[in-house]
């Protein structure tokens, strides 16, 4: 193989790497946190230190085999995982590269919070009617 052919082969290999990604295992996400919310968990994470080849994220619920979501936008680093109030949930997050190779799964645990009242009662010292003046609820025709 001549030096020109070798140079062309290297350039072609570099182009394929840029288009298809590498066959290396991507780094897993870091700082995975679960924030309690009514009816589930709000899961967030950060990019790993080297994130050049990450194309998508996978989120697993309860065990490492139950896929909950595959996020195809690498810029999105949050998801809401529904669950049962008061029941502890395991969440795993991993990254995928363009070749479809998955990183190690990062584990986090959280417990969904009980739902709070959407409309709290009238505070003490106030009554349930308007704060003064006349009743304007019937002023439309």
N, C-alpha and C positions, 0 to 999 in steps of 0.2 A: 504494500500500500504506500503510495507516495505521500509526501508531506501535505500536498494540497487536498488529497482525499481524506487524510487524517483530520485536517483542519475542518473540512466540510462535515465529517462525521461528528466531530465535537460540537460544532454549531447546531447540527440537527438534534443531537442529544440534549443540548441546552434548551432548544426550542420546545422539545417534547416535555422536558421537566417544567418549563414555565406554563405550558398549556395543561398538562395532565397532573401536575404535582409530583411529589417524590414518593418513593415507596417506604420512606421512613415513618415510624409511628409518631404521630403528632403529640405534643405535650398536652397534658390534661389541663382543664381550667383550674383556676386557683380561687381561694376565698369564697367557696360556695356557702351561702347562708340561707336559712329558711326563716322567714318572718311569719308569725302566726296571723291569720286572717280568718274571718268567719267562713266556714265551709271549705277551708283549704289552707295552703301555704303559698306564700309569694317567695319564689326561689330566685336568687340573683347570684352572679359569679363574675369573675374578671378574666381577662385574657391571660394566658401564660406569658412568661417573659419573652419567649420567641414564638410568634404566632403567624409566621409567613405562610404556612401551608394549610391553615384551618379554614374549612369551607362551610361546615355545619356543626350543629350541636345535637346531642341526644340526651333526653331526660328520661330516667327510669323511675318508676314508683313502686315502693314496697320491697322489691328485690332487684337484682341486677339483670333479670331477664324480661321483666314486664315493661316494655317500651311505652312511655306515656306520650312523648312528643319528639318529633325530629324537626328542628328549626333550621331551615335552609338559608337563613340570613345570618351570616357570621357576625354582623353588627349587633344583633339582638342577643342580650345576655340576661334575660329575665323571662320567667314564665310563672303562671298561676297553676298550681297542682291542686285539683279538688280532692277533698277527703271528708272524713267524718269528724265532727267536733269532738274534742277530747281524746281522740285515738292517735297515738304516736305514729308518725309515718317516717319511713326511710326514703330518701331521695338520692339518686345517683346521677351525676352529670358527666358527660364525656364529650370529646371533640373528634371530628372526622376530617380527614384531608380529602383532596380531590380524587385520590385513588380509592377512596372508600375504606381506608384503614382507620380503625378506631383506637383512641388513646385509652389509658387506664381510666376507670370510673372513680370519680371523687364522691365520697359518701357524706351526707349531711342528714340530721334528724330534726324533726319539728313536730309540734302538736297544734292542730288548728284550734283557734279560740272559739269560745261560745259566742253566738251572735248577740249583739247588744240591741237594745230597743232603738228603733229607727226614729221614734218621736218620743222623747222623754216627757214626763208629766209636767204640769204647770209648776214653776218654781214657787217656793213659799213666799207669801207676801203679794202675789199677783193673782188675778182671777182669770178665768178662761175666755172672757170677752176682750174686745180690743182695748187699747190703753187709754182711751178717752175720746171725747167728741161723739159724734153720732155714728150709727151703724151704716157703713158705706157698702155693705155687701149687696144691697138691693138697689143701688144707684144706676144700674144699667137698664136700657130699654131695648 
